[in-house]
Amino acid sequence: MKNLLLITVAFLCLKSYSQKQPFPANVIFTNGLMASNKNSLDAQNNYNIWKTNFVEVCSNGRYRVKFDNPSETVSEGIGYGMLLAVYAADKTLFDGLWLYYKDNVNSNGVMNWKINGCSGINGANGATDAELDAAFALIVADYQWTSTGTINYKNDAKSLIAAIKAQEVEANTFVLKPGDQFGGSQITNPSYFSPAYYRVFGTFTNDTSFWNSVAAKSYTVINNNLTVNNAVGGLVSDWCQGSGAYSPQASGYNREGKTYTYDAARTPWRIAVDYVWFGNADAKAYAKKSSDFVRVNLGGSSNIKDGYNQNGTLNGQWHNATFVGAFACAAMAGENQTHLNASYTDLNQLNEPNSYFNHTLKTLYSFLLTGNFYLPQTPATLATDDFDIEKSIVTLYPNPSSDKFTVFAPEKSVISVISPQGKVISEQKTTVENTEINLSNYSSGLYLIKITNGDKSIIKKVILK
């Protein structure tokens, strides 16, 4: 009996540390291009360098990420580190980073943005990009390792998403605030916008209408910013108002937030994720503009510098991974394989191992470019546990819409549309994951979309304006 007990305990311990997806995952995205010269060894090498140079052990199982000033840590770095660790299947580091995050939260439940070493607030209150990255990383962690161990990733993710919704999205406008204590329609940061995450947050918390509205608002702000400032390509400004105009509140930022520099540079990467994961048309349009700016206007990736005015003129001087890698990710939607391959090579050859921002972002970019920054296809991303449709995520966007909706669901599902009067007005079997539903000939109102796969089904509410 004693031996049987020991075997059982050993099995349970082994199970608790099992994982769904080893690293490298080498996922092939169904949307967009992937570099034909990609190699996951590049992602692994970048991760190893990043971990060696920027991760420091604190006490009691905590880990921190060293900032530009190595004696400091910023919440952004913890979010980036959690993303890298969870996709690298590095559970010990992931757990330590998340515990460090939780040790340093404010009264709103978000991490104070700058910490002295392993403890001590040096910059109070939240930075929204950190919360978004950390929350999504927790969802991936729930997929990787489940939530039956010492950390309940699922509950922690839901709590953090609730805090983001309450504190870091402006009430009634769906504009993402750059922090829990400031911003919204008067000042926001397009490079924080993460519409792919929002789609997952919606299904994970059974709140798709809200989060799809935040995603839609992201593209409204970006497109407004490009239009009102006569921007070339996808050169958004570092900071802007919800209207897209420059913000008077950005006077303390570099060039008053009016140019495409280090804040804005991450935007093509975050938007490219929405395209390769979900095939979103707005994401593709923006990413292609960004890629074409490099390919056509600049003559190729090797000519990228670290700053531009929105009219496309140069204001930077350095060729580095922060800019090169984000544009390389945009090239996944750029419809030009040769340019994507050259962009991948350019990024891979950059060697900035001691630069916190450049090398951290290089590693994140290389994960996406090699198929190691992926959408986990798992019931963990659904709000309920009694429905999985072959363990896949199901989303519907935009919602509300004036005519067309896109349903992201497994192939061979049956999609039924039910009118406000309760009548089935259309029914079709999916042949691809993204299926367009056109209701332009129907009157406005609340419709139900029923997605059935096998003996399981789920119903989504949509609003036709």
Secondary structure, 3 states (H helix, E strand, C coil): CHHHHHHHHHHHHHHHCCCCCCCCCCCCCCCCCCCCCCCHHHHHHHHHHHHHHHEEECCCCCEEECCCCCCEEEHHHHHHHHHHHHHCCCHHHHHHHHHHHHHCECCCCCECCEEECCCCEEECCCCHHHHHHHHHHHHHHHHHHCCCCCCCHHHHHHHHHHHHHHHCECCCCCCECCCCCCCCCCCECHHHCCHHHHHHHHHHCCCHHHHHHHHHHHHHHHHHHHHHCCCCCCCCCCCECCCCCCCHHHCCCHHHHCCECCCHHHHHHHHHHHHHHHCCHHHHHHHHHHHHHHHHHCCCHHHCCCCECCCCCECCCCCCHHHHHHHHHHHHHCCCHHHHHHHHHHHHHCCCCCCHHHHHHHHHHHHHHCCCCCCCCCHHHCCCCCCCCCCCCCEEECCCECCEEEEECCCCCEEEEECCCCCEEEEEECCCCEEEEECCCCCCEEEEEEEEECCEEEEEEEEEC
